[in-house]
Every structure is written in C-alpha cells, then in structure tokens.
Amino acid sequence: MTLRPVLSSLPAYVPGRTVPGAIKLASNESAYPPLPHVLQRIADAAANANRYPDNTSSELAGALAARYGVPADQVAVGCGSVSLCTQLVQAVADADDEVVYAWRSFEAYPIITAVAGASAVQVPLTAGHVHDLDEMAARITGKTRLLFVCNPNNPTGTAVGRDALVRFLRAVPADVVVALDEAYREFVADPDVPDGLTLLPEFPNVVVLRTFSKAYGLAGLRVGYAITADPVLATALRQTQVPFAVTSVAQAAALASLEPAAEEQMAQRVDEVRRERVRVRDALRDLGHDVPASEANFVWLPLGERTVEWAARCEDHGVIVRAFASSGVRVTISSPAENDRLLAAAADLG
Ligand SMILES: *Cc1c(COP(=O)(O)O)cnc(C)c1O
C-alpha cells in the first residue's frame, strides 16, 4: 500500500505513561473522579447508547452560549479541543499554507499541521519560556492562515498578558485566524492574563478553544468547545467535524458539569490547584530548579540535557512525569498528598 510520505516523518504524540502502583503526574488530568451527580448523568446517558448522539451537540452548545453570553451559532462543540484544533487547521489551511505556533508548545500542533499537509512555522519561546508574540507576528506571510497562541502555554505554564496579546492581535491581518488555546483558562489567577472571550468583539478573526478535560476533570470522555467571533468559523468547524464525534455520554457529562453546584465544586478543586502550584514551585525552587510561575495545573522544570534521566529516576520513585527530551519536565499539580510524593522524589534526586 502507499501511505502519504508525511506519515513517516510525524513526531509521535507521547501520551503520559500509566504504570501500576505509580502516581501519574504526566497528563495534566484532574486528581479527582467526576462528581457523583455527573456520574449519575453519565450512567443515564449510557442507558441510551443504542442511539446516535445529537451531531451538533445543540443542547450543550446552547448551555455554553448562555453561560458566556454569546449567540449559539458562535459555539462549536468538539471531541476534545484537540479535535477542534485539527478541524480548525482543516478549515483554513490548504496544502503548503502556513500555521504559526510557538515552540515549545502543545505537542499536538506539529502533528495536526503536518497531517493536514500545511507547513509549520515554529517560533521559539523567549528565554523566560513565554510566547514571543512580536516574533510570531513578524513571521506572518501571505501564506499564513492560522496562528495558535496557547495561553497559558503547555508545557511551560507561562501566560501572556492583555497588552501584549492585544498588540499582537492588532498586528495580525483580519483574514488570518488566531486560535487562543485556553485549555487551562480556569486555572488562571493573574488578572493581567485576559479571558480570550473578552477579545472577540474587537477581533473577528479570533477563536477561543476550551475543554472539559482539565479543570472539569472529564479527560476520558473527550469534549471541548470553540467560541468564535464570527459564526462562519463555527460553521466551518461543524463542517470539518467527524460525524457524531461527540458522544451522547460526553454531551450529558458536560451539561451536568455546567450546573451551578458542579461549577462550585470545580472552583474549589481549581483553588486547591492554584494553592498547590505555588507550594510545589517554591519547594522546587528551593531545590535549585528554575521553575517559571505557572497559571495552569502543571509546572515546568527546564532541565535541558538532564531531562530524560531526571524523569526516569522520578519513575523509580513511583512518580510518572512528562519528559520532553533535552528540554524539560512537565509535572501536573495534583492532590496535596501526590504533590508531596513528587517533592520527596525531587528532593532525593537533587
Ligand atoms: C489538554 C490540552 C488540550 C485539549 O485537550 P482535549 O482533551 O482534547 O480537550 C488542548 N490544548 C492544550 C494546550 C492542552 O494542553
């Protein structure tokens, strides 16, 4: 058989490893299972699994529209926001069109760009591990169709502030789409980091991507959403969706997660992560690691050439972290007890 040549050159998406008996701090998941009433709604939806789901997730899109005060035709639901990233590239980029993103950033961007047949333009982060937005704007050409800005950035946890982001958006031509990947938005504490939705009225080319996988703790069910300034882009995301990609169970769980009681519980879990990430960062810095401030549910250890060995030795201590070879280690902030295990391992490793 003949496969497309691009397949042999793809970087592999490395999922966080799961090792029996070890704790997994490798995939930015919630430490806690779904809330009881969400589990009940999952079970109720599962009882109707002989039926196809609502292909456009209209009830969930409506609930999201109401929550954020936008028209429902500006909302597109997807099978995780990584699927929406893929649909976005498919919607805007033809072969050899350019997709610009920071590097290092979310490891799915290079894969989906390559699979779509588009060209990737990777712009290095600054020395402080932050998006270099001026350089990203400078790299726009007549072929650029899309820029991803991951805010806060995975895997470094750093975030860009309002002034820098607005200056950048003003520099991007109106016909080039900017995806603000806000998978970790709920964890942001710094008031200077803008909520992407507040930028939509001024910038019709912006799309905000969010997910139920992280703060809402539904990573296993695969549901995320996009909110666009222009309904045409939301329609394009529905056109590029794999039919029935968002299961009825995922739709029901997401809807249940938006109820006020669930939002309150989620906020408490998020508060714990915000407290813990400061505690973990301070402890790692006391051990001599140069950990940037994080606005997400993980911290970044720029270990360079020590990365792979450090991660392997962590695993010997029963703690699975995510290593990006020659670059650094990303550690998910979990429950206080699991974070203590990470800190004990780190203290032992030096
Ligand atoms: C986790 C993550 C996503 C999406 O996750 P889904 O589970 O597909 O919703 C998107 N972007 C970034 C940067 C992430 O870290």
The ligand as a Gaussian input file, in Angstrom:
#p B3LYP/6-31G(d) Opt

LIG

0 1
 C       -5.078000      19.181000      27.089000
 C       -4.973000      20.227000      26.034000
 C       -5.941000      20.391000      25.038000
 C       -7.110000      19.579000      24.801000
 O       -7.496000      18.572000      25.411000
 P       -8.771000      17.750000      24.992000
 O       -8.740000      16.664000      25.977000
 O       -8.608000      17.314000      23.588000
 O       -9.936000      18.677000      25.141000
 C       -5.818000      21.415000      24.136000
 N       -4.797000      22.240000      24.192000
 C       -3.865000      22.128000      25.111000
 C       -2.763000      23.094000      25.120000
 C       -3.905000      21.112000      26.053000
 O       -2.923000      21.000000      26.936000

